Structure formats: C-alpha cells, structure tokens
Amino acid sequence: MTRVLIAGESWVSESTHYKGFDSFTSVTFHTGVGPLRDALESEGIEVVYMPAHEVPENFPMDVEALSAYDVVVLSDIGANSILIHPDTWLQGKTTPNRLKALAEWVRAGGGLMMAGGYLSFQGFEGKAMFRGTAVDEVLPSIIDPWDDRIETPEGVVPAVVDAAHSILEGVTGEWPALLGYNRFALKDDATLLATVGVDPLLAVRAVGKGRTLVWASDIGPHWCPDPFVEWPGYTRLFSQAMRWLSKGE
C-alpha cells in the first residue's frame, strides 16, 4: 500500500469582535486537507496528516525517518516551518537541515509533491521561501524570487498537454476552472502535463532514483473550488499522481 505524508494545510485564525465600547477575541482552527485526504483514502492509499503547527517539531528529521513514507506532499507550508526545529529556535541548538534531508531522500528513491498555496513555492510576499533551497533543486519548477501568486477570480480552465502520461490516464473531458495558482517556470528535464492559462499547472521530474511533482494550484478551496474537488477527475488525478510518485503505477 502506498503511504503518503501530507504536511501543512492548516491555519489558526484570530478575530476581534467589537460591540460598542467592548471587544473580545476568538481563535479558530481550520484544515484544508479533507478533499485530498478523502480522495486518496477512497482509492486505498494510506494518508498520514501533519497539520502546520506540528511540522516544526514533528516533521521527519532525516532520510531514515522519511523512509517510513513512499510520498511526501508539502501543501501550503513554508520552508521555515521545516527548517527551524523548536530546539534551534528556542534553545539555540544545532539540528539537521530537513530540507536537505528531504532532497537526499528523493534522490534515494522517494516521491515528493509540492502543491500550490499562499505558503508554497515562494508564496505570499515571498514568505514561503523555497527558492534556493535543497527542495527547490529537486522539484520540476524554477521558483520565482518574488510573490508568485496569480489570482484568477474569474476562473481559468486547465488544459492537458500530455494525455498519454499515466497520471492523466482516464482524466477526460473539460476540467473545472481554478481560481488561482503559483506561477513558475520549468527545469529543462521536467515533463509538462497540464497548463493553466499560459503557465505550468502540473509537471513531473525524475531525480536520481526518485520522482517529484508540482501542482501549481491548491488541493481545495479557495483556489481549487468545490466544482473541481467534486469532479470525478480530481480523485483519479491525485491518486494516480501518488502511485506515479511511489513508482507503483
């Protein structure tokens, strides 16, 4: 069975409520992993989910720990959350560079996917900060040095470039529209599978013994809205992507 670690896709929101002279705050916790997790599990793929606030402490520290998984999915989680362990941040201790470990694991045979979002690739105001890292080296993408978000509230319909690839087998008909994505170029040895507007949407790459994949949009709302998530092609697309990354196709 393919075993997938999904890291990220959660956030905490704080609101201030004003009622005349008085005010109070409330805090809520949200996750966006549901659509992808449910789709993968429905196809018999095992999913381990690590919400964003757990990543700094609990993300695998080395290649050996990463070997518990066939595929790692980074979704809306910035480089700092993986780089900076609490022992380094709070106590000034030396800890492993987990981005380097992730890249080493890929070259040894692991499968890595990065999905788009406000804290993916370079992200909102450049805060995701994956450009120039070891993970950047193994992905199919060439990450921009600035805020790379493209908002398309009017909707933009993806177009398939390589329908013969196993990831897109059986994904037929017109795709639902997306509401945004991260813009990037592609490395020379990347294979483009689908576009969004004039930009790459889905691309793959072989790196050493491993494989990597980039999906420029989100895995759920808001960029990947309900019509896309509910489309039968969503489950087929991402379950086949996991199997390709794990070399189980």
Secondary structure, DSSP 4 states (H G I P E B T S, - for coil): --EEEEEE-EEEEEEEEEETTEEEEEEEEEE--HHHHHHHHHTT-EEEEE-GGGHHHHS--SHHHHTT-SEEEEES--HHHHH--HHHHHH------HHHHHHHHHHTT-EEEEE-STTSTT-GGG-S--TTSHHHHHSSEEE-SS--EEEEEEEE-EEES-TTSGGGTT--SPPPPEEEEE-EEE-TT-EEEEEETTEEEEEEEEETTEEEEEE-S-SSTTTS-HHHHTSHHHHHHHHHHHHHHTT--
